[in-house]
Amino acid sequence: MKNCIGVLTLAVAFAALHGGLAAQQPASRNSVPEPVRILGIRQGAARPHIRTAEALNIRQPFSSLLLQASAAQAAPARETYADLPGVRIWYKDTGGRGLPVVFMHAATGSSRVWEYQIPAFTRAGYRVIAYDRRGWGRTVIDPAGVQPGTAADDLRALMDHLGINRFHLAGTAAGAIVSLDFALSFPQRLRSLVVANSIGGVQDEDYLELGRRIRPPQFAALPPELRELGPSYRVGNPEGTRRWMELERISRPEGSPAPEQKMRNLITFARLETLKIPTLLITGGADLYAPPPVLRLFAARIKDSESEIVPEAGHSAYWEQPEIFNRAVIEFIRKH
């Protein structure tokens, strides 16, 4: 009964969000009606660059069988530890001479969740790196080192360890918050930035109030798969749902939770306006954390950004619609 009430509350809050934001943003001749995907709002442009799914030539994703076969054909990545200050980070690295792409997992995942991305990006010619952030997966904290450190500094240390200077960075959900913090701290290290399905860590009070409206107290009590997988995916792909739940279950090591890492920056929309890194913003049409109106708040502030709304996907577009996600990201980073 409590979960039912929570779901009904979320539905009302979600509807209110769409209505509330529509009221806050008066229509103009340049307004873009739903369900068009905004692929870039450039500062000073006469009207936003828009592109539909048909223009992208994106079809519906492969069946789970084809996706699993695709993942199985990929060459195995090197998997090992990097001994860094205060932590032994577990990472995967496909190696090669391609430009590096680093993937940052969500709070409900680890480096294991990128099984649909690693083979696709490797085939596209990129060197792919995915790692377990401090407190997740197989990464081990060294109590003798400085704790808890920052996730942005851990990423910089890992890149230095691997001898990588500049790279493409793609984060989802909480991993995208870390990615934004890194971008604000070390912009010279990035070729491009992908922020997927994320609330962005923005600390402006009106934005925090917005978050409280769309994610009331009942929200956190829902099972992770209800919060983070869209209903279309849960109905249409029960096997994929079970796999996602398994990866979520094993994403945290046993024992006491690791101390929460600090941010290097106080992230605000004013700070995001200073970003000069080519940025792709992605969300799902059914994302309960970062629905399309939230994405547009970021698109309006981040200069030279492009946006993609993945139809019917929830908070895990990389998992629910990997073909669409992969194609959009690869097409974007190839330009940078």
N, C-alpha and C positions, 0 to 999 in steps of 0.2 A: 504494500500500500504506500509506504513512504517513497519508494522508488517511482511509483506511478505519479504521485504528487510532484516529485522532483522533475520528472519528464514534462508534465503539463506546465509546470512553472517555467521550465526552459523554453518551451514552445511559445508561451506568451511573451517571455523576455525577448526571444529572437524576433518575433513579429514586431514588438515595440521598438527594437533596435532599428529595423528597416524603416518604420514609420518615423521614428525620432530623427534619424539622420537625414531622411528625405526632407523633413521640415527644417532642419538646420542648414541645408544646402539648397538655396533657391535655384529654380531651373533657369537656364539661359539657353541661348541659341547654340552653345557649344556643349550642352549637357548630353551625356551618352546614356540612352535607356538600357535597361536590362534586356536580354542577357548577353550583350556584346562584351567581348573581352578587351580591356584597355591595355595596349601594349607599350605605352609610353606617354608621359605627360611632360613635355619639355618646357622649361621655363621660358616664357616669352613667346611660345608658339601660338599661332592663331587658333588652332583647335587641336585636340589630342589625337595622336596616332592610334588608330583602332584597327583591329584585325579579328575576324571571326574564326571559328574553328574550321569552317570550310576553306578560308583563305590559307590557314596553316596546313591544310591537307592532312589533318590528323583524324584517323579513324578510331573506332572504339578499340580498347586495349585487347591484346591477345588473350586467349583462354589461359587459365592457370597452368594447363598442361604445357602449352608452348613456352610460357614464361619460365617454367621449371626446367624445360629442356634447354632453353637459352642459357640459364644460369649454370647448368651442368656442363656446357661446352666450354666455359671460360677456363683459361689457363689459371692454375692456382697462384694466388698472390703470396708473397713472402709475409709470414706472420711471426712477429718476435716482439721483444721488449726494447724500449729505449730508456736507459737510465738517465733521468733528468733530476734537477734539484727538487728533493722532497717527494719524488714519485717515480715509479717504473711504469711507463705508459705502454700498454699493449696496442700494437698497430698492425695494419695490413698495408702492403705496398706492392703494386703490380710491377713497379720498375719500368724500365724502358726509357726511350729518349723523348717521349711525348711531353707536352706541357702538363704540369701537375694540376690535378683537381683534388681538393681535400673536402671530405664529407663530414659534417658534424651532426651527430645523432640527437634525438629528442630525449627528454627525461624518462620516457617510457621505453628506451631502446639502448642499443650499444652498437659497436661496429658491425655486429652480425646482421643488422637490419638492412644493409645495403646490398642484399643478394641480387636484386634486380638492376641495380645501378652499376656495380663493379664490372660485370661482363659487357654491358652495353657501352660504357665509356671507354673501356679498354679496347673494344673493337673499333671504336671511333678514333683511336690513336692517342688517347690520353694516358698519362701515368696517374693512377688512382690511389689515393691514400685515405684510409678510414681508421679511426682509432677510438678507444674507449676513454672518455673523459674521466677525470679524477672522481672517484666515487662510483663508477659504473664498470660493468663487464669484468674483464680480467686485469685491468690496471690495478697496481698495488701501491698503496701509500707508504712512504718511508717516514715513520714517526721521528726519526732523527733529523729530518729536513724541516725547512720552514713550512708551516701549515697555516691556513689552507691554501695560500697563494691565490692567483687568479687564473681562470680558464684561458684568458687571452695570452697570459705569459706562458702557460703550458703549451699552447699552440705555437707560439713563437719559438720556444725552446725545442719543440719537436722538429720544426722546419729547419732550425739551425743544425740540429743533430743530423738531419738527412741531407744537409747541404743545399737546401732549396731556398732561393731568394724570393722570387715572385711566383704567385700561383693563383688559381681560381679557387674561391671558397664558397661552398654550398652548405647551408645549415637548415635544418627543419626544426620548428617549434622552439624548445629551449636552446637547442644547438644554434638556431638562428640568432637568438639573443646574444650568445657568446660571439657569434660571427660579426654582429653589429658592433659589439664592444671592441673586437679586434680591429675592425675597419676604422673606427674612430681613433684607436691608439696607434696603429701601424699602417696607415693607408698606402705607404710606399711599397708594402709587401704584396699588395693585391692587384691582380689583373682585372678581376671582376668579382662581384658578390651576388649570391643567390640567397634570398630570404624567403623561405617557404613555410606556410601555415604557422605564422608566429605572431604573438602579440607584441613582440619587439622589445619588451622590457622598458617601455617609455614610462617615465615617472611623473608626467604632468598630471595635476590633480583631477582635471576634468576627464582625462583619459582613464585614470584609475577608477573614477566614478562610473564611467561607461562600462568598464570591465565588471564592476560589481553588479550592474544592472543585467548584463547578459550572462553572467556566471554567478547566480545567487548561491547561498550556502548549500543548498541541496545538490548543486552541481558536483562538488568534490566527492560526495558520497556515492556517486554512480560508478559502476565498474569501468575500468580504463577503456575497454573496447566500446562501450556506449559513448564515452566522451570523445573518443579519438578516431573511430571508424564510422563512416557514413552509413545510414540505414540501407542504401542501395547495395553497398558492398557486403554488408553482413547478410543480407538476403541472398544475393547472387553468388557469393563465394564463401560458403561455410568453411571450406578447407583452408583458404587463405586467412580467414578470420582466426581459425584455430592456430595457425602458424604464427600469426602476429601476437596472439595471446601467449603462446609459448615463449617467444622472444622477449616479450615484456616481462614475463615471470622470471626469466633468468638474467635480466638486464642489470640487476644489482647484486653485488657480492654478499655472501652471508656475513652476519655479524652486525655490529653497530653501524649506523649510517655515517658516512664520511662528513666532516664539517663542511658546511655550505661555503662555496668559494665566493669571494667578493668580486665586484665589478671594478674595472679600472676607471670607468666613466659613469657619471650620472646621465643616463640617456633621456633626452627630451626631444620634442619635435624641433626645437630651435637648433639643437646640436645636429640632428639628422639633416637639417638644411645645409650644413657645412660639408657633407659628404660629396666628394667629387669622383667617386668610384662608379663605373658602370654597374647598375644594380637591376636585377630581375626579381620582381615580387610575385610570389605564387600563393594562391590559396584555393581551397575547395569550395564549391558552391554550397556544400552542406557542412562547412566547418563551424562548429559551435564555439570555438575559441576566437577565431579570426575570420568571421564571415566577410563576404565581399565589401560591404561598406567600411569595415575596419581597414582592409587592404587599401582602399581609396584614400584614407587619411594619410597613409604612408606614401602613396604614389604622388599625392599633392605636395609633399614636403621634400622628397628625395629627388634631386635634380637628375635629369637624364636617366630616369628609371623607366623600365618597362614592366607591364603587369600581365599576369595570366591567371584566369579563373578556370579551374579544372571542374567540369560539370559533374555534379552528384558526389564528388569526393568529400570526405570529412577532413579531419585534422591530419591525415597521413596520406597526402596525395602521392608521395613517392612510392607508397606501397599499394594503394588502392587502384591507381591509374598509372602504372610505371611507364607504359609506352608514351602516353601524353607528357608526363613529367620529363622523361629522358629526352624526348625530342625537343621540347621547349628549351630545356637547359642547354643541350648540345648546340642547338641553333644559336642560342644567345652567346655562349662563351666563344664560339667560333669567330664571332665578330670582334673579340677582344684578346 
